[in-house]
Amino acid sequence: MKGFIFLFLGGLAILAFLTPSDFVWTLKLHEQYLNLWPHFASFMKRSFFEGEWPGGSDVGILFGVAVLAAYFRAIRKQALSSRWRPAIGYLTFVVLTTPVIIHSLKLIANRPRPHFYPPFFPWYDVTSFFWSFEVAKSSFPSGHVASAVIPLSLAYVLFRHLPSWKSRLAVVLFSVAILLHTGFMGIARAMTWDHWLTDSFSAAMIVILHLHASYYWILKVEEQEQMSSFLAKVQQFKRFWELKLVAFCLISSLALVTGTLILRGFWDVPPFLREGGFLVFLLIFGFGLWCFARERAVFFKKCYEQE
């Protein structure tokens, strides 16, 4: 709990420091440094998975692919009752749920990207511009930065399992390298006029908080590891339960986004939609999704506590 509060308050303080200078510093990076380091900005932006040459964006994607491959290989080999099951499940969970969280926030905030300037809207202002599927701004938070910081989850898994101080030092250096890569990604996204600096920092902050909360609270990885040796002798863990939890998170996020769009509709949807049954349909749809997700989440929690 103390670690989460420290991360949250520290991130909030830095975000409060960045917010007043968000426009000025982003504009300076774009106008003064893009011409100096065009290859750096281009390298950090591109991805092999988008039909381009390999670039900085591939680090998080390759990490996610490797984690999912390890998870499904473990299932096929019937190895998920081993002591590494909690670790593999944790990595799989954060790899799959982080995009859900980030893109849900993108839909809710729909902050205009820098290349839509003018005008400029701060990251916390979600009421001053019209939400439109035709013009999905989706600047806050940055998906590229979120992808870059996800490999930090590996440090949570490895640090407490490595006996020697040299091994732990290697994990610390790995974490520093991931954070540096994340920082470079955020700078590059501002240089290419794709994101404001607060978009990038907020994405990193949100993902780090998610990694921490998932490890200690949601999945309780350390408690799972303590039980795994006993459960391996009694019965295997239920197959794919992490994926089922991801599905519940996705449904809950859809309900949250739908409900938020309904609320936003009262101040940004045109009158001809507001007067029709569009919002009523969204209200029924969102409420149904929320009820389904809540019921399944409660059921899952009871099953987990019984185990």
PyMOL commands that set and color helices and strands:
alter all, ss='L'
color gray80, all
select helices_A, chain A and resi 2-33+38-45+48-50+58-76+85-109+114-116+143-159+165-191+197-218+221-234+241-268+271-274+278-306
alter helices_A, ss='H'
color red, helices_A
deselect
rebuild
show_as cartoon
